[in-house]
């Protein structure tokens, strides 16, 4: 970073932002401990590995990692080597599991400590072994020390058919790893495709396959440290053989998809007290009165049914207000909900404040509420947009300043 830019950041560090994304430390730790408690109550006694991929589901990768740094965590789960390097550059020393795809060159040239890679196909495993052993590709012969160890988790396809070693390829994978002097198998993993469905038969079939694979893998690799398949939705499947669970969306206090649930998800959500971690606020930048019949916003999609008081806020779809909320969503001012009217613009949204008493420019506006039942919570925004909470959360831009609050 150029020195003049650093000086500029320092000089303007105290300038109030137009938008604030607040992250509750106490809520985050509370949610982590709630899932730990559930794990103990179900007798799975599996430690929880927080998932911080995709900018910690929109909550802020480095910020969340710093909040969790003093927790006893086996490793943080991330998606990419970019995220791993970003965390290490920010001083995060917690062990990391990259669960997404990494190309061979990245794995071979990695110089970060305590980073393990997930191998997601038999072809990748073969190529990794061939290159690290110098069987081909001269580029790496002089770069890789004979004692260089690469720690991996092997992803198994138990039925989702997105990523993973197929069942019939497992013996081949085991033979490659056993013969390698450089590849260390630390864990195996898989992913549940339908854990939040009403019908649990597909999940049961995945678990049946998985349990056989766990038994077989542990016979071949008695020192295997981790075997994990459960995500947030699958957290309570105690029949799955696992000694660690991955906690994603639940860590941030957002419940699983609410359109359809198995009995076990309803049971776990009724017995667990999740606290949303994120709240986004801004303030009113302008207020004006318009007459009945006047149009508002792009494409004239809103026509005033009567004389109205309207306001603008400096937040649009670039800042995370989904365009599907046009003429449908709401924001919150004090204890009042102000409807979004007209099209959501790139950096501006127009709201109806006609029924809000004493409203004025500069008043705080809650764009995304941490109250789950509010109409502008992540859960309910997702409903209004016809999508899932994950999409709304991860689309909160990384450039917005996040701050930790208690």
VOVEXDO-336216 format. One record per residue (C-alpha): residue number from 1; x, y, z. Coordinates in steps of 0.5 Angstrom, whole numbers. Layout:
R   num      c1      c2      c3
R   NUM       X       Y       Z
...
***
This chain:
R   num      c1      c2      c3
R     1       0       0       0
R     2       3       7      -2
R     3       5      11       4
R     4       1      17       1
R     5      -6      12       2
R     6      -4      10       9
R     7      -3      17      11
R     8     -10      19       8
R     9     -13      13      11
R    10     -10      15      18
R    11     -13      22      17
R    12     -20      20      15
R    13     -20      15      20
R    14     -25      19      25
R    15     -30      21      19
R    16     -37      18      20
R    17     -39      13      15
R    18     -45      13      11
R    19     -47       6      13
R    20     -45       2      19
R    21     -45      -6      19
R    22     -45      -7      26
R    23     -42     -14      29
R    24     -44     -17      36
R    25     -38     -20      39
R    26     -43     -23      44
R    27     -48     -26      40
R    28     -43     -29      35
R    29     -39     -33      42
R    30     -46     -34      44
R    31     -48     -38      38
R    32     -42     -42      38
R    33     -43     -44      45
R    34     -50     -46      43
R    35     -48     -51      38
R    36     -43     -53      42
R    37     -48     -55      48
R    38     -53     -58      43
R    39     -47     -63      41
R    40     -46     -65      48
R    41     -53     -66      49
R    42     -54     -70      43
R    43     -48     -74      45
R    44     -44     -73      39
R    45     -39     -69      43
R    46     -36     -66      37
R    47     -32     -60      37
R    48     -35     -54      32
R    49     -31     -52      26
R    50     -33     -45      25
R    51     -34     -43      17
R    52     -31     -37      15
R    53     -32     -37       7
R    54     -35     -32       3
R    55     -32     -26       7
R    56     -35     -30      13
R    57     -42     -30      10
R    58     -42     -23       9
R    59     -40     -21      16
R    60     -33     -20      15
R    61     -27     -25      14
R    62     -22     -22      18
R    63     -26     -19      24
R    64     -30     -25      25
R    65     -23     -29      25
R    66     -20     -24      30
R    67     -27     -25      35
R    68     -26     -32      35
R    69     -18     -32      36
R    70     -18     -34      43
R    71     -24     -40      43
R    72     -21     -47      43
R    73     -22     -48      35
R    74     -19     -54      31
R    75     -19     -50      25
R    76     -23     -45      21
R    77     -26     -47      15
R    78     -25     -42       9
R    79     -26     -43       1
R    80     -20     -41      -2
R    81     -12     -39      -1
R    82     -14     -32      -2
R    83     -18     -32       4
R    84     -12     -36       7
R    85      -7     -31       5
R    86     -11     -25       7
R    87     -12     -28      14
R    88      -5     -29      15
R    89      -3     -22      13
R    90      -8     -20      18
R    91      -4     -24      24
R    92      -9     -29      24
R    93      -5     -35      27
R    94     -11     -40      28
R    95     -10     -47      23
R    96     -14     -46      17
R    97     -18     -51      12
R    98     -19     -49       5
R    99     -25     -53       3
R   100     -26     -50      -4
R   101     -22     -52     -10
R   102     -14     -50     -10
R   103     -10     -51     -16
R   104      -4     -55     -16
R   105       1     -50     -17
R   106      -2     -46     -11
R   107      -2     -52      -6
R   108       6     -54      -8
R   109       8     -47      -7
R   110       4     -45      -1
R   111       9     -42       4
R   112       4     -41      10
R   113       4     -45      16
R   114      -2     -49      19
R   115      -6     -49      12
R   116      -9     -56      10
R   117     -12     -57       3
R   118     -18     -60       1
R   119     -17     -65      -5
R   120     -24     -66      -9
R   121     -22     -71     -14
R   122     -18     -77     -16
R   123     -15     -73     -22
R   124     -13     -67     -17
R   125     -10     -72     -12
R   126      -6     -76     -18
R   127      -3     -70     -21
R   128      -1     -67     -14
R   129       3     -74     -13
R   130       6     -74     -20
R   131       8     -67     -19
R   132      11     -67     -12
R   133      15     -73     -13
R   134      18     -70     -19
R   135      15     -75     -24
R   136      14     -70     -29
R   137      14     -62     -30
R   138      21     -60     -28
R   139      18     -53     -26
R   140      18     -56     -19
R   141      24     -61     -18
R   142      28     -56     -15
R   143      23     -52     -11
R   144      20     -58      -7
R   145      24     -61      -2
R   146      24     -68      -1
R   147      21     -67       6
R   148      16     -62       4
R   149       9     -65       7
R   150       3     -63       4
R   151      -3     -64       9
R   152     -10     -65       6
R   153     -17     -67       7
R   154     -20     -72       2
R   155     -27     -70       0
R   156     -32     -76      -1
R   157     -38     -76      -6
R   158     -43     -79      -2
R   159     -49     -77      -6
R   160     -49     -70      -8
R   161     -45     -70     -14
R   162     -42     -63     -14
R   163     -35     -65     -11
R   164     -31     -71      -8
R   165     -28     -78     -10
R   166     -33     -83     -12
R   167     -34     -89      -8
R   168     -31     -93     -13
R   169     -25     -89     -13
R   170     -23     -89      -6
R   171     -18     -95      -6
R   172     -14     -92     -12
R   173     -14     -85      -7
R   174     -12     -89      -1
R   175      -6     -93      -5
R   176      -4     -86      -8
R   177      -3     -83      -1
R   178       0     -89       2
R   179       5     -89      -3
R   180       7     -82      -2
R   181      12     -79       2
R   182      10     -72       2
R   183       2     -72       2
R   184      -1     -73       9
R   185      -8     -75      10
R   186     -11     -71      16
R   187     -18     -72      15
R   188     -24     -74      10
R   189     -30     -70       9
R   190     -37     -70       5
R   191     -43     -65       5
R   192     -50     -66       6
R   193     -54     -64       0
R   194     -61     -64       3
R   195     -61     -64      11
R   196     -66     -58      11
R   197     -71     -62       7
R   198     -78     -65      10
R   199     -76     -72       7
R   200     -70     -74      11
R   201     -69     -81       6
R   202     -63     -78       2
R   203     -60     -75       8
R   204     -60     -82      11
R   205     -57     -85       5
R   206     -51     -80       5
R   207     -50     -82      12
R   208     -50     -89      11
R   209     -45     -89       5
R   210     -41     -84       9
R   211     -41     -89      16
R   212     -38     -94      11
R   213     -33     -90       8
R   214     -31     -87      15
R   215     -30     -94      18
R   216     -26     -96      12
R   217     -21     -90      12
R   218     -20     -91      19
R   219     -17     -98      18
R   220     -13     -96      13
R   221     -11     -89      17
R   222     -11     -91      24
R   223      -8     -84      26
R   224     -13     -80      22
R   225     -15     -74      26
R   226     -22     -71      23
R   227     -28     -74      19
R   228     -33     -69      18
R   229     -40     -69      14
R   230     -45     -64      18
R   231     -46     -57      16
R   232     -51     -53      21
R   233     -57     -56      18
R   234     -54     -63      19
R   235     -52     -61      26
R   236     -56     -66      30
R   237     -56     -72      26
R   238     -52     -76      31
R   239     -52     -82      27
R   240     -47     -80      22
R   241     -40     -82      24
R   242     -36     -75      25
R   243     -31     -72      31
R   244     -32     -65      28
R   245     -38     -61      25
R   246     -38     -55      21
R   247     -42     -49      23
R   248     -44     -44      18
R   249     -50     -40      17
R   250     -52     -42      25
R   251     -46     -39      27
R   252     -48     -32      25
R   253     -55     -33      28
R   254     -59     -34      22
R   255     -63     -40      22
R   256     -64     -45      16
R   257     -68     -45      11
R   258     -75     -44      14
R   259     -80     -46       8
R   260     -79     -54       9
R   261     -76     -57      15
R   262     -75     -64      18
R   263     -77     -65      25
R   264     -70     -66      27
R   265     -69     -58      25
R   266     -75     -56      28
R   267     -73     -59      34
R   268     -66     -57      34
R   269     -68     -49      33
R   270     -73     -50      38
R   271     -68     -52      43
R   272     -63     -47      41
R   273     -63     -39      42
R   274     -60     -36      36
R   275     -58     -29      36
R   276     -57     -25      29
R   277     -50     -22      29
R   278     -50     -17      24
R   279     -54     -10      24
R   280     -53      -5      18
R   281     -55       2      19
R   282     -55       9      15
R   283     -59      15      16
R   284     -64      20      12
R   285     -60      24       7
R   286     -66      28       4
R   287     -73      29       6
R   288     -79      32       1
R   289     -86      32       0
R   290     -89      30      -6
R   291     -96      31      -9
R   292    -101      26     -11
R   293    -100      23     -18
R   294     -93      24     -18
R   295     -88      19     -20
R   296     -82      16     -16
R   297     -75      13     -18
R   298     -73      10     -24
R   299     -78       7     -30
R   300     -84      11     -26
R   301     -86       4     -22
R   302     -89       8     -16
R   303     -94      13     -17
R   304     -96      17     -10
R   305    -103      15      -8
R   306    -104      21      -4
R   307    -100      27      -2
R   308     -93      24       1
R   309     -87      25       5
R   310     -81      21       2
R   311     -74      21       4
R   312     -68      18       1
R   313     -62      14       4
R   314     -55      13       1
R   315     -56       6       0
R   316     -57       2      -6
R   317     -56      -5      -9
R   318     -49      -4      -9
R   319     -49      -3      -2
R   320     -53      -9      -1
R   321     -60      -7      -1
R   322     -63     -12      -6
R   323     -66      -9     -12
R   324     -72     -15     -11
R   325     -74     -10      -5
R   326     -76      -5     -10
R   327     -84      -3      -8
R   328     -84      -9      -3
R   329     -78      -8       2
R   330     -78      -4       8
R   331     -73      -1      13
R   332     -74       1      20
R   333     -74       8      24
R   334     -75       8      31
R   335     -80       3      32
R   336     -83       4      25
R   337     -83       1      18
R   338     -82       5      12
R   339     -84       2       6
R   340     -79       2       0
R   341     -82       6      -6
R   342     -80       6     -13
R   343     -74       2     -16
R   344     -68       1     -11
R   345     -62       5     -15
R   346     -55       3     -15
R   347     -53       8      -9
R   348     -60      11      -7
R   349     -66       8      -4
R   350     -73      12      -3
R   351     -77      11       3
R   352     -84      13       5
R   353     -84      16      12
R   354     -91      20      11
R   355     -93      16      18
R   356     -87      17      22
R   357     -88      23      27
R   358     -82      28      27
R   359     -78      25      22
R   360     -72      29      20
R   361     -65      29      16
R   362     -60      25      20
R   363     -65      20      23
R   364     -62      13      24
R   365     -65       8      19
R   366     -64       1      20
R   367     -63      -3      14
R   368     -62     -10      16
R   369     -65     -11      23
R   370     -62     -16      28
R   371     -69     -17      30
R   372     -70     -24      27
R   373     -78     -22      27
R   374     -77     -15      24
R   375     -79     -15      17
R   376     -72     -13      15
R   377     -68     -18      18
R   378     -64     -22      14
R   379     -69     -28      14
R   380     -75     -24      12
R   381     -71     -20       7
R   382     -70     -27       4
R   383     -77     -29       4
R   384     -79     -22       0
R   385     -74     -23      -5
R   386     -76     -31      -6
R   387     -69     -33      -4
R   388     -65     -36       2
R   389     -62     -32       7
R   390     -55     -34       5
R   391     -55     -30      -1
R   392     -57     -24       2
R   393     -52     -24       7
R   394     -46     -26       3
R   395     -48     -20      -2
R   396     -47     -15       4
R   397     -41     -12       0
R   398     -34     -13       3
R   399     -32      -5       2
R   400     -37      -3       8
R   401     -34      -2      14
R   402     -35      -7      20
R   403     -35      -5      27
R   404     -35     -10      33
R   405     -40      -8      38
R   406     -41     -12      45
***
